[in-house]
Amino acid sequence: MKRIAIGLAALMLAGTAALAAPSSTELFFDKPYLSSVAPGSKIIYAYKHVTTKPELGESFDEKLEMSVDAAPENAAGRVADVDILRGDKHSEAGPFPTMSGNPIALVLLERDVKEMATLSKGSPFYIRNRVRDALGNGAVEEVRFDYQGKTVDGWKITLTPFASDPNKDKLAELVGRRYVFMYSDQVPGGLYEVRVVTPKLDGSANIIETSLTLSGATVPAGK
């Protein structure tokens, strides 16, 4: 009887742990990561894009700085602006609302959609919708990673939006494109890393690799 009771208790604990796992929709779209970020803060990401063939576009490195600001009389009304720095070039994205999700992920995905559309000669609207659909039911698993010398607990979303697409023959080698998102409430802004990898059709190597990784954050004095 005791062994059965122990077994049932273990199953109940396992069930509780499973229920505690957020969905990919919650992680990407719903969680208010920036609600606890003090106005005046800046969250910094390193962006790296590597291609193996000239026809796939250029390789480059960037720094993305997301500033979270709010009017003094309305600290709850935060907005996020993104500065994109590549060498001596500077561009901007935003402002974005901060009630849910992390806008940096949206910046990366919008770039990704444009790149896919250019390389495949396909519709950016179709590609965007396929990625969005995949984000609604991506595989979620627990993960641990190091951030600034500390091990933190988080969640990883993995998706391959085009693997079963009815139009995948038009995407050629882009069909195997794989996305990995890593989140944790223990890092500034919630989003730690995004990796987008496009393997060759035979899987022997990657032809495009993109990564966006949290490198640090600054907080106003006294916050």
C-alpha positions, -999 to 999 in steps of 0.1 A, spaced: 0 0 0 28 24 9 45 19 -25 12 26 -43 7 58 -22 42 69 -30 37 62 -67 4 82 -68 21 111 -50 49 111 -76 23 111 -104 5 140 -88 37 160 -85 46 152 -121 11 164 -132 15 196 -112 48 203 -128 34 197 -163 5 220 -156 29 247 -145 46 248 -179 35 278 -198 23 275 -234 44 290 -263 16 316 -268 19 327 -231 57 329 -234 59 348 -266 27 369 -267 12 372 -233 36 376 -204 42 412 -194 80 410 -192 85 448 -193 59 457 -167 85 453 -140 112 472 -159 118 506 -144 112 536 -168 146 548 -181 160 513 -183 179 500 -213 181 464 -223 209 454 -247 211 425 -271 239 413 -294 227 403 -329 247 381 -352 237 370 -387 259 346 -407 253 333 -442 275 309 -462 267 320 -498 267 356 -513 232 349 -528 219 345 -492 228 380 -483 256 395 -462 268 385 -427 269 412 -401 269 419 -363 247 445 -346 239 458 -312 202 464 -304 194 487 -275 158 487 -262 149 517 -241 119 515 -218 104 549 -210 73 565 -196 60 599 -188 67 609 -152 30 612 -145 22 578 -160 49 552 -151 24 524 -160 22 537 -196 56 524 -207 67 522 -243 98 506 -258 120 520 -286 148 500 -302 180 515 -315 198 493 -340 236 499 -343 257 483 -371 291 499 -374 285 536 -381 249 529 -393 220 536 -370 183 528 -374 153 526 -351 122 506 -345 92 514 -324 77 527 -303 61 495 -291 36 490 -263 49 470 -234 18 453 -219 28 419 -232 57 401 -248 91 415 -256 92 438 -287 128 427 -295 115 393 -306 91 410 -330 119 431 -345 138 399 -352 109 380 -367 99 409 -389 134 409 -403 132 371 -407 100 373 -426 114 399 -450 145 377 -456 124 346 -462 102 365 -486 132 378 -505 150 345 -508 120 324 -517 102 351 -538 72 343 -516 45 364 -499 56 380 -466 20 378 -454 19 340 -459 53 335 -443 44 358 -413 11 339 -408 29 305 -408 54 316 -382 26 331 -361 6 299 -363 37 279 -353 42 302 -323 7 293 -311 17 256 -306 54 255 -303 71 228 -282 80 241 -247 105 226 -224 124 236 -192 159 249 -196 187 263 -175 214 287 -188 240 311 -176 235 348 -175 262 371 -162 278 343 -142 246 329 -127 226 299 -136 189 307 -142 158 287 -148 137 293 -179 117 279 -208 127 271 -244 103 272 -274 113 252 -305 94 254 -338 99 245 -375 70 264 -391 76 252 -427 84 215 -422 49 204 -430 38 234 -451 17 224 -482 38 249 -502 72 238 -488 84 229 -523 86 266 -531 108 273 -501 137 250 -512 164 249 -484 145 274 -463 119 247 -455 140 233 -426 143 267 -409 143 262 -371 135 287 -344 145 285 -307 134 311 -281 147 311 -246 128 330 -218 133 335 -181 116 358 -155 151 360 -139 167 381 -167 159 417 -177 131 419 -203 123 381 -200 138 372 -233 173 358 -231 180 345 -266 166 337 -301 183 314 -325 172 309 -361 190 282 -381 185 272 -417 202 238 -425 209 224 -459 184 200 -472 207 171 -464 213 184 -429 250 184 -434 256 221 -424 238 253 -418 235 279 -446 221 307 -424 224 313 -387 209 342 -368 212 348 -330 199 375 -307 214 373 -272 209 394 -241 242 410 -232 232 433 -203 209 460 -190 212 494 -173 188 507 -147 184 544 -137 201 553 -104 178 547 -74 156 522 -92 
